[in-house]
Amino acid sequence: MPLVSMTEMLNKAKEGKYAVGQFNLNNLEFTQAIILAAEEEKSPVILGVSEGAARYMGGFKFVVKMVETLMEEYGTTVPVAIHLDHGSSFEACAKAIYAGFTSVMIDGSHYPLEENIELTKKVVELAHMFGVSVEAELGRIGGQEDDLSVDDADAAYAIPEECDRLVRETKVDCFAPALGSVHGPYKGEPNLGFDRMEEVMNLTGVPLVLHGGTGIPTKDIQRAISLGTAKINVNTENQIASAARVREVLAADPDMYDPRKYLGPARDAIKETVKGKMREFGSSEKA
């Protein structure tokens, strides 16, 4: 099955009151695990790729070819989107689109509203020419993700009226309002702004995106989905599961040196974590 954009899968998810997980790729094993998990769960899936992870793995074109080759090898039948996560510029988004990405996020959240809108419009215009979906962000999501770092003191909730304007003027396919989630592990209990989330949903009407899905209680996940969240991003949880399994295997056999013998179990840990999140998000059996 060829790679697809996020548009149809997210519109279906919003209508069906479930969410599609975005699981970030960090290396070959993450990619294998996530694609296999999606097929086993019969779930649509979004493969998130940050600019830093793409550089680590060999560039945008290599990542696309790796994903396409694995899907062919595995006989993948479920919808798979490959998505640029937190694209930092028009140029980065364009490069990903030309490399074969089927979806991009342009993160202009650190710019004033007018600049964010203009930048996002430019990306949407190019992306939609190629059938590529676009995600935008407003407000500041705290925490650390790859090259992106926002101190908690600088994190800011999105303003619903500004969200409405950005979505209307740019015609993005989905939208990530900053509403209290963070990248990386939470310090204490997550505190999501559900009232504001509902207001943003009612104003914009597009599928909403929840960044920082690791560590959010299931009841909060379910409430977010009921309020129009159709895409939930997870990376830290998979990284933690992978690292824990590697440590466990190497501790049991300190003389081990074959990477397949510790990265294989790490891949299995990622796959099980992803399958659990798909069930939690309600996307299993929705492909």
Buried (B, 14 or more C-beta within 10 A) or exposed (E): EEBBBBBBBBBBBBEEEBBBBBBBBBBEBBBBBBBBBBBBBBBBBBBBBBBBBBEBBEEBBEBBBBBBEBBEEEEBEBBBBBBBBBBBBBEBBBBBBEBBBBBBBBBBBEEEBEEBBBBBBBBBEBBBEBEBBBBBBBBBBBBBBBEBEBEEEEBBBBBBEBBBBBBBBBEBBBBBBBBBBBBBEBEEEBEBBBEBBBBBBEBBEBBBBBBBBBBBEEEBBBBBBEBBBBBBBBBBBBBBBBEEBBEEBBEEEEEEEEEEEBBBBBBBBBBBBBBBBBEBBBBBEBB
